């Protein structure tokens, strides 16, 4: 480590002229290429994310339509075939049962 530092300090070319411009330009070009590559990857991932999101939204919409249709059919069935009057216990729960009964004493 110390030898490397000493070689850099004692090297007249590096000390007098500094670092070569070609090397710096190459580093800048490499860094910009990497940055562009990362940006392209991010754009690709975002595009895929949007496509998957659209597909998921379409599936959710279809599931919602299916559920609404199923619930509508269930409610229609209940309204048609499962009315309160058709239940076994209706005679016990009928609020008008007293008025429907015949009078208790007819012979008096």
Secondary structure, 3 states (H helix, E strand, C coil): CHHHHHHHHHCHHHHHHCCCHHHHHHHHHHHHHHHHHHHHHHHHHHHHHHHHHHHHHHHHHHHHHHHHHHHHHHHHHHHHHCCHHHCCCHHHHCCCHHHHCCCCCCCC
